[in-house]
Amino acid sequence: MLDINKALSNPRRYENDPEGNMHDLAPWSPHFANRQAALEGLMLTDEHWEVIYYLRERYREYDNNDNARNVLRDLEKRFCDKRGRRYLYELFPRGPVNQASQLAGLPLPHHTRDISFGSVM
């Protein structure tokens, strides 16, 4: 139920962006991620969870101040080893930044949907 006092003090608390991403980290759960992944035809493995939890921790540390290109570079450094960017796209076919952020319940980083960035959507 909407608490008007909480909504006035923090209007983003009860909002999702147009893509359905939650602005607040509190209501997210692994169950939410599994349900979203199932709707998108994904079965989440340990590799998926590593990326999802890493993005959530990164968000807690840096907020949403980075752009999608920097987030992708960070993911590549952390998870790709010698497998390359293709590995991340195999895990998240709709884009490692876009789809992983949605499954992690995070707002999309700036320029995630920028056509010049190479979004797969």
Backbone hydrogen bonds, N-H to C=O, Kabsch-Sander energy under -0.5 kcal/mol:
donor,donor_aa,acceptor,acceptor_aa,energy
4,I,2,L,-0.7
7,A,3,D,-2.6
8,L,4,I,-2.3
9,S,5,N,-1.9
10,N,6,K,-2.1
13,R,10,N,-1.8
14,Y,11,P,-0.7
15,E,12,R,-1.4
17,D,21,N,-1.9
20,G,17,D,-2.5
23,H,15,E,-1.1
28,W,25,L,-1.3
33,A,29,S,-1.8
34,N,30,P,-2.8
35,R,31,H,-2.5
36,Q,32,F,-2.6
37,A,33,A,-2.8
38,A,34,N,-2.3
39,L,35,R,-1.8
40,E,36,Q,-1.2
41,G,38,A,-1.2
42,L,37,A,-3.1
44,L,42,L,-0.6
49,W,45,T,-2.3
50,E,46,D,-2.2
51,V,47,E,-1.6
52,I,48,H,-2.6
53,Y,49,W,-3.0
54,Y,50,E,-2.0
55,L,51,V,-2.6
56,R,52,I,-1.9
57,E,53,Y,-2.3
58,R,54,Y,-2.8
59,Y,55,L,-2.3
60,R,56,R,-2.1
61,E,57,E,-2.0
62,Y,58,R,-2.9
63,D,59,Y,-2.3
65,N,62,Y,-1.0
68,A,110,H,-2.8
71,V,67,N,-1.9
72,L,68,A,-2.7
73,R,69,R,-2.3
74,D,70,N,-2.2
75,L,71,V,-2.5
76,E,72,L,-2.6
77,K,73,R,-2.5
78,R,74,D,-2.0
79,F,75,L,-2.9
80,C,76,E,-1.8
81,D,76,E,-0.5
83,R,80,C,-3.6
87,Y,84,G,-1.2
88,L,84,G,-0.6
88,L,85,R,-0.6
89,Y,85,R,-1.7
90,E,86,R,-1.9
91,L,87,Y,-1.8
92,F,88,L,-2.7
95,G,92,F,-2.1
99,Q,95,G,-2.2
100,A,95,G,-0.8
100,A,96,P,-0.6
101,S,97,V,-1.7
102,Q,98,N,-2.0
103,L,99,Q,-2.4
104,A,100,A,-1.8
105,G,102,Q,-1.2
106,L,101,S,-2.9
110,H,66,D,-1.0
112,T,109,P,-1.4
114,D,111,H,-0.9
117,F,114,D,-1.6
118,G,114,D,-0.6
118,G,115,I,-1.0
119,S,114,D,-0.7
